[in-house]
Amino acid sequence: MVKIDVESIGQQIQRNAVALISLAIALASLGYNTWRNETTEHQRNTRHAAFEIVEQLGELQANANQLAYFGETGNNSAWNQGWGNVLSIRTLGQLLSGDVPAETESLFQVWSEQVGSLDAEDSTRRDAADRAVTEQIRRTNQAVIDLLRGLD
């Protein structure tokens, strides 16, 4: 059996108190710095994805307006670009938190259901589709803005 000299351990702690305190502070600082760096990187990525979604939402609205107010021209460019926008928004939205994933998924669903009616001859059908798409773009945009406001 090993005999431990309690008085000796107490004296060693007392003699090395400054070093032990310094070590504890260094470990706490390292832990905080690592946490802060990870948080900052996460928020930077969130901001980048959110701003990209906002840009894509603007382009999607322009394409929806093109279809609803001027009809499709030539090679279905507004229709094709709109699909590109909505798919990018949907993908980026899944990387974010809060209400954004659900709103981007809803936007995809609304666009899928309404895009064929945006350039309809029947103005009632066309206007209803335009309102549905525009409202969901607004809701998605608001979810992104709310997420950005919640960041540090």
Residue frames relative to the residue before (quaternion, step in Angstrom):
aa qw qx qy qz dx dy dz
M 1.0000 0.0000 0.0000 0.0000 0.00 0.00 0.00
V 0.3367 -0.7434 0.5493 0.1795 3.51 -0.94 0.97
K 0.2783 -0.7594 0.5698 0.1456 3.50 -0.87 1.00
I 0.1861 -0.7844 0.5859 0.0823 3.56 -0.77 1.07
D 0.3118 -0.7459 0.5656 0.1628 3.49 -0.85 1.04
V 0.3151 -0.7879 0.5053 0.1571 3.58 -0.20 1.35
E 0.6363 0.5294 -0.3322 0.4523 3.57 0.95 -0.78
S 0.6405 0.5294 -0.3161 0.4578 3.56 1.03 -0.79
I 0.6536 0.5003 -0.3138 0.4733 3.61 0.94 -0.84
G 0.6427 0.5233 -0.3148 0.4626 3.59 0.94 -0.84
Q 0.6628 0.4918 -0.3069 0.4740 3.57 0.95 -0.83
Q 0.6438 0.5186 -0.3281 0.4571 3.59 0.99 -0.78
I 0.6364 0.5120 -0.3264 0.4757 3.57 0.99 -0.78
Q 0.6539 0.5130 -0.3080 0.4630 3.56 0.94 -0.86
R 0.6799 0.4855 -0.2952 0.4635 3.60 0.90 -0.87
N 0.7743 0.3356 -0.1644 0.5108 3.58 1.05 -0.75
A 0.2544 0.8114 -0.4945 0.1798 3.59 1.22 0.39
V 0.6536 0.5118 -0.3248 0.4532 3.59 0.88 -0.87
A 0.6638 0.4951 -0.3071 0.4691 3.59 0.92 -0.87
L 0.6621 0.5031 -0.3083 0.4620 3.61 0.94 -0.81
I 0.6418 0.5005 -0.3168 0.4870 3.57 1.02 -0.80
S 0.6420 0.5215 -0.3191 0.4627 3.59 0.95 -0.83
L 0.6441 0.5163 -0.3146 0.4686 3.57 0.99 -0.83
A 0.6531 0.5121 -0.3089 0.4645 3.59 0.93 -0.87
I 0.6579 0.4972 -0.3052 0.4763 3.59 0.96 -0.87
A 0.6471 0.5210 -0.3210 0.4547 3.59 0.97 -0.85
L 0.6673 0.4920 -0.3023 0.4704 3.61 0.93 -0.84
A 0.6471 0.5042 -0.3170 0.4760 3.59 0.98 -0.82
S 0.6542 0.5129 -0.3080 0.4627 3.60 0.96 -0.84
L 0.6430 0.5172 -0.3151 0.4688 3.56 0.97 -0.83
G 0.6555 0.5108 -0.3023 0.4669 3.56 0.96 -0.87
Y 0.6691 0.4875 -0.2998 0.4740 3.59 0.90 -0.90
N 0.6581 0.5180 -0.3142 0.4470 3.57 0.90 -0.92
T 0.6448 0.5098 -0.3167 0.4733 3.59 0.96 -0.81
W 0.6510 0.5055 -0.3110 0.4733 3.59 0.92 -0.90
R 0.6743 0.5023 -0.2998 0.4507 3.58 0.88 -0.93
N 0.6445 0.5177 -0.3196 0.4631 3.60 0.98 -0.82
E 0.6514 0.5037 -0.3113 0.4743 3.58 0.98 -0.83
T 0.6507 0.5121 -0.3104 0.4668 3.58 0.95 -0.85
T 0.6548 0.5132 -0.3082 0.4615 3.57 0.93 -0.90
E 0.6597 0.5023 -0.3093 0.4656 3.59 0.92 -0.87
H 0.6392 0.5200 -0.3230 0.4654 3.59 0.96 -0.83
Q 0.6841 0.4764 -0.2899 0.4702 3.58 0.90 -0.90
R 0.6110 0.5366 -0.3497 0.4653 3.59 1.06 -0.69
N 0.6668 0.4882 -0.2974 0.4781 3.59 0.93 -0.87
T 0.6306 0.5298 -0.3247 0.4649 3.57 1.02 -0.80
R 0.6591 0.5058 -0.3116 0.4612 3.59 0.89 -0.90
H 0.6565 0.5201 -0.3179 0.4444 3.56 0.88 -0.92
A 0.6778 0.4771 -0.2897 0.4786 3.59 0.86 -0.95
A 0.6541 0.5212 -0.3169 0.4473 3.59 0.96 -0.85
F 0.6728 0.4805 -0.3067 0.4717 3.60 0.91 -0.84
E 0.6140 0.5271 -0.3470 0.4741 3.58 1.08 -0.63
I 0.6350 0.5145 -0.3313 0.4715 3.61 0.99 -0.77
V 0.6404 0.5219 -0.3324 0.4550 3.60 0.91 -0.87
E 0.6495 0.5078 -0.3149 0.4702 3.59 0.97 -0.83
Q 0.6689 0.4964 -0.2940 0.4688 3.58 0.93 -0.92
L 0.6147 0.5419 -0.3467 0.4565 3.61 1.08 -0.69
G 0.6376 0.5229 -0.3235 0.4641 3.58 1.00 -0.78
E 0.6636 0.4880 -0.2996 0.4814 3.56 0.96 -0.86
L 0.6318 0.5254 -0.3339 0.4618 3.59 1.00 -0.78
Q 0.6429 0.5124 -0.3282 0.4652 3.59 0.96 -0.81
A 0.6420 0.5150 -0.3250 0.4659 3.59 0.98 -0.80
N 0.6655 0.4900 -0.3060 0.4726 3.59 0.98 -0.78
A 0.6300 0.5150 -0.3305 0.4781 3.59 1.03 -0.75
N 0.6467 0.5091 -0.3182 0.4704 3.59 0.99 -0.82
Q 0.6145 0.5485 -0.3428 0.4516 3.59 0.99 -0.82
L 0.6900 0.4778 -0.2783 0.4670 3.55 0.89 -0.96
A 0.7203 0.4712 -0.2601 0.4376 3.58 0.83 -1.00
Y 0.7998 0.3353 -0.1664 0.4693 3.60 0.86 -0.87
F 0.7981 0.2625 -0.1390 0.5242 3.58 1.10 -0.55
G 0.4479 -0.6838 0.4568 0.3510 3.57 1.28 -0.20
E 0.6065 -0.5455 0.4255 0.3919 3.52 -1.30 0.10
T 0.1999 -0.7752 0.5891 0.1098 3.51 -1.06 0.78
G 0.8926 0.0218 -0.0166 0.4500 3.52 -1.06 0.81
N 0.8812 -0.0647 0.0938 0.4588 3.53 -0.52 -1.25
N 0.5670 -0.6263 0.3772 0.3796 3.62 1.11 0.60
S 0.1955 0.8327 -0.5036 0.1215 3.60 1.09 0.61
A 0.6645 0.4852 -0.3228 0.4677 3.65 0.87 -0.82
W 0.6341 0.5228 -0.3243 0.4685 3.58 1.01 -0.79
N 0.6863 0.4754 -0.2752 0.4767 3.61 0.86 -0.98
Q 0.6712 0.4871 -0.3030 0.4695 3.59 0.87 -0.88
G 0.6203 0.5440 -0.3367 0.4538 3.58 1.04 -0.74
W 0.6479 0.4965 -0.3181 0.4822 3.58 0.96 -0.83
G 0.6295 0.5307 -0.3302 0.4615 3.58 1.00 -0.77
N 0.6535 0.5169 -0.3026 0.4628 3.56 0.97 -0.90
V 0.7115 0.4699 -0.2776 0.4427 3.56 0.73 -1.05
L 0.6433 0.5033 -0.3325 0.4715 3.61 1.04 -0.63
S 0.6349 0.5093 -0.3316 0.4770 3.61 1.02 -0.72
I 0.6418 0.5249 -0.3144 0.4623 3.56 0.96 -0.90
R 0.6558 0.5203 -0.3060 0.4534 3.57 0.92 -0.94
T 0.6769 0.4938 -0.2927 0.4607 3.60 0.89 -0.92
L 0.6879 0.4698 -0.2847 0.4743 3.59 0.83 -0.95
G 0.6214 0.5726 -0.3352 0.4166 3.57 1.02 -0.76
Q 0.6380 0.5401 -0.3286 0.4395 3.58 1.07 -0.68
L 0.6356 0.5347 -0.3237 0.4533 3.59 1.24 -0.34
L 0.6781 0.4883 -0.2787 0.4733 3.56 1.25 -0.33
S 0.4537 -0.6869 0.5047 0.2599 3.54 -1.31 0.18
G 0.6583 0.5168 -0.3769 0.3969 3.54 -1.29 -0.24
D 0.7829 -0.3044 0.2538 0.4797 3.55 -1.10 -0.81
V 0.4530 0.7368 -0.4304 0.2583 3.58 1.23 -0.31
P 0.6692 0.4920 -0.3453 0.4368 3.68 0.72 -0.84
A 0.6707 0.4920 -0.3060 0.4631 3.61 0.91 -0.85
E 0.6730 0.4929 -0.3024 0.4612 3.59 0.95 -0.82
T 0.6560 0.4882 -0.3291 0.4723 3.61 0.99 -0.72
E 0.6220 0.5153 -0.3402 0.4816 3.58 1.09 -0.63
S 0.6360 0.5148 -0.3218 0.4764 3.60 1.02 -0.77
L 0.6213 0.5367 -0.3365 0.4611 3.57 1.03 -0.78
F 0.6355 0.5206 -0.3271 0.4670 3.58 0.95 -0.85
Q 0.6689 0.5015 -0.3009 0.4589 3.59 0.92 -0.91
V 0.6625 0.4990 -0.3087 0.4657 3.59 0.89 -0.94
W 0.6520 0.5076 -0.3202 0.4634 3.58 0.89 -0.90
S 0.6424 0.5371 -0.3185 0.4443 3.60 0.92 -0.93
E 0.7177 0.4527 -0.2431 0.4700 3.56 0.95 -0.91
Q 0.7956 0.3791 -0.1586 0.4452 3.59 0.95 -0.84
V 0.5155 0.6837 -0.4250 0.2934 3.61 1.10 -0.50
G 0.6524 0.5274 -0.3161 0.4430 3.59 1.01 -0.71
S 0.6963 0.4573 -0.2651 0.4855 3.59 1.21 -0.45
L 0.4949 0.6915 -0.4256 0.3093 3.61 1.20 -0.26
D 0.7781 0.2581 -0.1712 0.5465 3.59 1.08 -0.56
A 0.2627 0.7920 -0.5061 0.2182 3.56 1.20 0.61
E 0.5543 -0.6016 0.4664 0.3366 3.56 -1.19 0.60
D 0.6441 0.5071 -0.3047 0.4849 3.57 1.10 -0.79
S 0.3658 -0.7756 0.4716 0.2056 3.59 -0.40 1.24
T 0.6038 0.5528 -0.3671 0.4416 3.61 1.06 -0.60
R 0.6749 0.4829 -0.2795 0.4830 3.56 0.92 -0.92
R 0.6494 0.5208 -0.3028 0.4640 3.57 0.99 -0.89
D 0.6818 0.4881 -0.2911 0.4606 3.60 0.89 -0.92
A 0.6317 0.5217 -0.3312 0.4681 3.60 1.04 -0.76
A 0.6513 0.5018 -0.3122 0.4760 3.59 0.97 -0.81
D 0.6480 0.5213 -0.3118 0.4594 3.57 0.96 -0.88
R 0.6541 0.5064 -0.3078 0.4701 3.59 0.96 -0.86
A 0.6613 0.5136 -0.3097 0.4505 3.60 0.91 -0.91
V 0.6775 0.4783 -0.2937 0.4754 3.60 0.88 -0.92
T 0.6722 0.5047 -0.2988 0.4518 3.59 0.87 -0.96
E 0.6526 0.5093 -0.3154 0.4638 3.60 0.97 -0.81
Q 0.6820 0.4675 -0.3032 0.4737 3.59 0.92 -0.80
I 0.5873 0.5335 -0.3702 0.4832 3.61 1.10 -0.55
R 0.6517 0.5160 -0.3128 0.4596 3.59 0.94 -0.87
R 0.6706 0.4999 -0.2972 0.4606 3.59 0.93 -0.90
T 0.6455 0.5090 -0.3144 0.4747 3.57 1.01 -0.81
N 0.6395 0.5247 -0.3126 0.4670 3.56 0.96 -0.89
Q 0.6618 0.5046 -0.3083 0.4608 3.60 0.93 -0.85
A 0.6290 0.5260 -0.3361 0.4633 3.61 1.00 -0.76
V 0.6460 0.5070 -0.3147 0.4760 3.59 1.01 -0.80
I 0.6555 0.5059 -0.3115 0.4661 3.59 0.92 -0.89
D 0.6384 0.5213 -0.3244 0.4643 3.60 0.96 -0.82
L 0.6393 0.5203 -0.3190 0.4679 3.57 1.00 -0.82
L 0.6689 0.4969 -0.3000 0.4645 3.58 0.90 -0.91
R 0.6533 0.5170 -0.3199 0.4512 3.60 0.95 -0.77
G 0.6683 0.5201 -0.2898 0.4460 3.58 1.15 -0.59
L 0.5517 0.6126 -0.4007 0.3999 3.59 1.24 -0.15
D 0.5501 -0.6060 0.4623 0.3413 3.57 -1.23 0.52
